[in-house]
Amino acid sequence: MDRTFSFTLPPPEPAAGSFTTGTLGARVAARLRQQIHNDGLAGGTRLPSEQAMATHFGVSRTVLREAIAVLQADGIVATRKGSGTFVCAQDGAKAGERGDALTEQSVQSLLNLIEVRQGLEAEIAALAAVRRTPGQLADIEHALRRIEEAVAAGVDGVEEDVRLHLCIAEATGNPYWPKFVAMFADPIRSAVKVTRANEARRTDFSIEVRREHEKIVQAIAAGDPQRARQAAMEHMQHAAERVRLADREFWRGDGGALARTLGRDPIMQK
């Protein structure tokens, strides 16, 4: 007979500057993982229904499914169609090793995507500096302000960040550039969630990102393609460096959970 359990942990508290759908899913996953570990739940223990868990944590079913997907990727739980979600029988050390390996692969996927974006964003910024109209420049400057407003309001600014880069692509005057950016929109959005979550933990990182964005926009406003290209390229290079400098605690928590979400994207898989 399947075993069940009752909730012993409260919903996760929001973290200042990082209370978003992505990080919330990671925090729910962390709470579930903690309870499974603390209670010593054996393999075969059935989790409450999806609706019951969503209600307990005060989140949407979409966020709850993201949390379950994180635990599935780590081999902590498994879902059975028509039956529910169950704790997997496993050796704790091996489960930890599996999670570390999955995170490592996902971080590499993140760095691979940043490498591709380096050339893409550099060329787009250079073309935008030459071709942008006054209206398009106004849109770019507005998008930059929206990022600062989002961060000041205590949210991560992911959508605003993605919007800034899309506005720059639209300013090239070539419809294929924004289409190309849109094609990678989902993995880029996932990648930005990881990088901005990391940057939000360190004031120096946040300041660097703001200055890098400002340099790109200033070069586009000045109509200087070489400076715009260099600024965009440096922005991506520094983003990769910030990922490499993230500490182990970040990758063991929200960072690892978000990185694994990126690694599961079909575009990022071989």
C-alpha positions as CSV (number, residue, x, y, z in Angstrom):
1,M,0.0,0.0,0.0
2,D,1.4,3.4,-1.0
3,R,2.5,5.7,1.9
4,T,1.4,9.3,2.1
5,F,2.6,12.3,4.1
6,S,1.3,15.5,5.5
7,F,2.9,18.9,5.1
8,T,5.3,19.8,7.9
9,L,7.0,22.8,6.2
10,P,5.4,26.2,5.5
11,P,5.4,27.8,2.1
12,P,8.7,29.5,1.2
13,E,9.2,33.1,2.1
14,P,9.8,35.5,-0.8
15,A,13.4,36.7,-1.2
16,A,13.9,40.4,-1.7
17,G,14.6,41.2,-5.4
18,S,14.0,37.6,-6.6
19,F,10.4,36.7,-6.0
20,T,9.5,35.5,-9.5
21,T,7.7,32.6,-11.1
22,G,11.1,30.9,-11.8
23,T,12.7,31.3,-8.4
24,L,9.4,30.6,-6.7
25,G,9.3,27.2,-8.4
26,A,12.8,26.5,-7.3
27,R,11.9,27.5,-3.7
28,V,8.9,25.2,-3.7
29,A,11.2,22.4,-5.0
30,A,13.7,23.1,-2.2
31,R,11.0,22.9,0.5
32,L,9.7,19.6,-0.9
33,R,13.2,18.3,-1.1
34,Q,13.9,19.4,2.4
35,Q,10.8,17.7,3.8
36,I,11.6,14.4,1.9
37,H,15.0,14.5,3.4
38,N,14.0,15.6,7.0
39,D,11.2,13.1,7.2
40,G,13.3,10.3,5.8
41,L,10.5,9.5,3.3
42,A,11.0,6.1,1.7
43,G,10.7,5.2,-1.9
44,G,7.1,4.7,-2.9
45,T,5.8,7.5,-0.6
46,R,3.1,9.3,-2.5
47,L,3.1,13.1,-2.5
48,P,-0.2,15.0,-2.0
49,S,-2.2,15.8,-5.1
50,E,-1.0,18.6,-7.4
51,Q,-3.9,20.8,-6.4
52,A,-3.3,20.1,-2.7
53,M,0.4,21.1,-3.0
54,A,-0.4,24.2,-5.1
55,T,-2.9,25.3,-2.5
56,H,-0.5,24.6,0.5
57,F,2.3,26.6,-1.1
58,G,0.0,29.3,-2.4
59,V,1.2,29.0,-6.0
60,S,-0.3,28.2,-9.4
61,R,-0.3,24.7,-10.7
62,T,2.2,25.8,-13.3
63,V,4.7,26.8,-10.6
64,L,4.0,23.6,-8.7
65,R,4.7,21.5,-11.9
66,E,8.0,23.4,-12.4
67,A,9.0,22.4,-8.9
68,I,8.1,18.8,-9.5
69,A,10.0,18.8,-12.8
70,V,13.1,20.0,-10.9
71,L,12.8,17.1,-8.4
72,Q,12.2,14.7,-11.3
73,A,15.4,15.9,-13.0
74,D,17.3,15.2,-9.9
75,G,15.8,11.7,-9.5
76,I,14.1,12.6,-6.2
77,V,10.5,11.9,-7.4
78,A,8.8,10.2,-10.3
79,T,5.3,10.6,-11.7
80,R,2.9,7.8,-12.5
81,K,0.2,8.6,-15.0
82,G,-3.2,8.4,-13.2
83,S,-1.6,7.7,-9.8
84,G,0.4,10.8,-8.8
85,T,3.9,11.7,-7.8
86,F,6.0,9.4,-5.7
87,V,9.4,9.6,-3.9
88,C,12.0,7.5,-5.6
89,A,14.0,4.8,-3.8
90,Q,17.6,6.0,-3.9
91,D,20.9,6.4,-2.2
92,G,21.2,9.9,-0.8
93,A,24.9,10.4,-1.9
94,K,24.1,9.1,-5.4
95,A,21.1,11.4,-5.7
96,G,23.3,14.4,-4.7
97,E,25.9,13.3,-7.3
98,R,23.2,13.1,-10.0
99,G,21.9,16.6,-9.1
100,D,25.5,18.0,-9.3
101,A,26.0,16.3,-12.7
102,L,22.8,17.7,-14.1
103,T,23.6,21.1,-12.8
104,E,27.0,21.0,-14.4
105,Q,25.6,20.0,-17.7
106,S,23.0,22.8,-17.5
107,V,25.6,25.4,-16.5
108,Q,27.6,24.4,-19.6
109,S,24.4,24.8,-21.7
110,L,24.0,28.3,-20.2
111,L,27.6,29.2,-21.1
112,N,27.1,27.8,-24.7
113,L,24.1,30.0,-25.2
114,I,25.9,33.1,-23.9
115,E,28.7,32.3,-26.4
116,V,26.2,32.2,-29.3
117,R,24.5,35.4,-28.0
118,Q,27.9,37.2,-27.9
119,G,28.2,37.2,-31.7
120,L,24.4,37.7,-32.2
121,E,24.0,40.6,-29.9
122,A,27.2,42.3,-31.1
123,E,26.1,42.4,-34.7
124,I,22.6,43.5,-33.8
125,A,23.8,46.4,-31.7
126,A,26.1,47.5,-34.4
127,L,23.4,47.5,-37.0
128,A,20.9,49.2,-34.6
129,A,23.5,52.1,-34.1
130,V,23.4,52.8,-37.8
131,R,19.8,52.1,-38.7
132,R,17.7,53.0,-35.7
133,T,15.0,55.6,-36.1
134,P,14.2,58.2,-33.4
135,G,11.1,56.3,-32.4
136,Q,13.1,53.0,-32.1
137,L,15.7,54.7,-30.0
138,A,13.0,56.0,-27.7
139,D,11.7,52.4,-27.4
140,I,15.2,51.2,-26.5
141,E,15.7,53.9,-23.9
142,H,12.2,53.2,-22.4
143,A,13.0,49.4,-22.2
144,L,16.2,50.3,-20.4
145,R,14.3,52.4,-17.9
146,R,11.8,49.6,-17.4
147,I,14.5,47.2,-16.2
148,E,15.5,49.7,-13.5
149,E,11.9,50.2,-12.5
150,A,11.4,46.5,-12.2
151,V,14.5,46.0,-10.0
152,A,13.5,48.9,-7.9
153,A,10.0,47.3,-7.4
154,G,11.7,44.2,-6.1
155,V,11.2,41.9,-9.1
156,D,13.9,40.3,-11.3
157,G,13.4,42.3,-14.5
158,V,13.7,39.2,-16.7
159,E,11.0,40.1,-19.1
160,E,12.2,43.7,-19.2
161,D,15.7,42.5,-20.0
162,V,14.5,40.3,-22.8
163,R,12.4,43.2,-24.1
164,L,15.4,45.5,-24.2
165,H,17.4,43.1,-26.4
166,L,14.3,42.6,-28.7
167,C,13.9,46.4,-29.1
168,I,17.5,46.6,-30.2
169,A,17.0,43.8,-32.7
170,E,13.9,45.5,-34.1
171,A,16.0,48.7,-34.5
172,T,18.2,46.9,-37.1
173,G,15.4,47.4,-39.6
174,N,15.9,43.8,-40.8
175,P,12.8,41.7,-39.7
176,Y,14.9,38.5,-39.6
177,W,17.0,39.7,-36.7
178,P,14.0,39.9,-34.2
179,K,12.7,36.7,-35.7
180,F,16.0,35.0,-35.0
181,V,16.0,36.4,-31.4
182,A,12.4,35.2,-31.0
183,M,13.3,31.7,-32.1
184,F,15.6,31.5,-29.0
185,A,13.3,33.4,-26.8
186,D,12.5,30.6,-24.3
187,P,16.1,29.5,-23.7
188,I,17.2,33.1,-23.6
189,R,14.5,33.9,-21.0
190,S,15.5,30.9,-18.9
191,A,19.2,31.9,-19.2
192,V,18.4,35.5,-18.1
193,K,16.5,34.1,-15.1
194,V,19.7,32.3,-14.0
195,T,22.0,35.3,-14.6
196,R,19.8,37.9,-13.0
197,A,19.2,35.6,-10.0
198,N,22.9,35.4,-9.6
199,E,23.5,39.1,-10.2
200,A,20.8,40.0,-7.6
201,R,22.8,38.3,-4.9
202,R,25.8,40.7,-5.3
203,T,25.6,44.4,-5.5
204,D,28.7,44.7,-7.7
205,F,27.2,42.3,-10.2
206,S,24.0,44.4,-10.4
207,I,25.9,47.6,-10.9
208,E,28.0,46.0,-13.6
209,V,24.9,44.8,-15.6
210,R,23.3,48.2,-15.4
211,R,26.4,50.0,-16.6
212,E,26.9,47.4,-19.5
213,H,23.3,48.0,-20.6
214,E,23.8,51.8,-20.5
215,K,27.0,51.6,-22.6
216,I,25.1,49.6,-25.3
217,V,22.2,52.1,-25.4
218,Q,24.6,55.1,-25.3
219,A,26.6,53.8,-28.3
220,I,23.4,53.1,-30.2
221,A,22.1,56.6,-29.4
222,A,25.5,58.1,-30.6
223,G,25.2,56.2,-33.9
224,D,28.6,54.5,-33.2
225,P,28.4,50.9,-34.6
226,Q,31.9,49.9,-33.4
227,R,31.3,51.1,-29.9
228,A,27.9,49.4,-29.8
229,R,29.4,46.1,-31.1
230,Q,32.1,46.2,-28.5
231,A,29.7,47.1,-25.7
232,A,27.4,44.3,-26.6
233,M,30.2,41.8,-26.9
234,E,31.7,42.8,-23.5
235,H,28.2,42.5,-21.9
236,M,28.0,38.8,-23.0
237,Q,31.6,38.1,-22.0
238,H,31.0,39.6,-18.5
239,A,27.8,37.6,-18.2
240,A,29.7,34.4,-18.8
241,E,32.3,35.5,-16.3
242,R,29.7,36.2,-13.6
243,V,28.2,32.7,-14.2
244,R,31.7,31.2,-13.6
245,L,32.1,33.3,-10.4
246,A,28.8,32.2,-8.9
247,D,29.5,30.3,-5.7
248,R,28.5,26.7,-4.9
249,E,25.7,27.7,-2.6
250,F,24.0,29.5,-5.5
251,W,24.2,26.4,-7.8
252,R,22.9,24.1,-4.9
253,G,19.9,26.4,-4.5
254,D,17.9,28.5,-6.9
255,G,20.7,28.8,-9.4
256,G,20.9,25.0,-9.9
257,A,17.2,24.6,-10.2
258,L,16.9,27.4,-12.8
259,A,19.9,26.1,-14.7
260,R,18.4,22.6,-15.0
261,T,15.2,24.2,-16.3
262,L,17.4,25.7,-19.1
263,G,19.0,22.3,-19.7
264,R,15.6,20.7,-20.3
265,D,14.8,23.0,-23.1
266,P,14.6,21.0,-26.4
267,I,16.7,23.6,-28.3
268,M,19.5,23.2,-25.7
269,Q,19.5,19.4,-26.0
270,K,21.6,17.5,-28.5
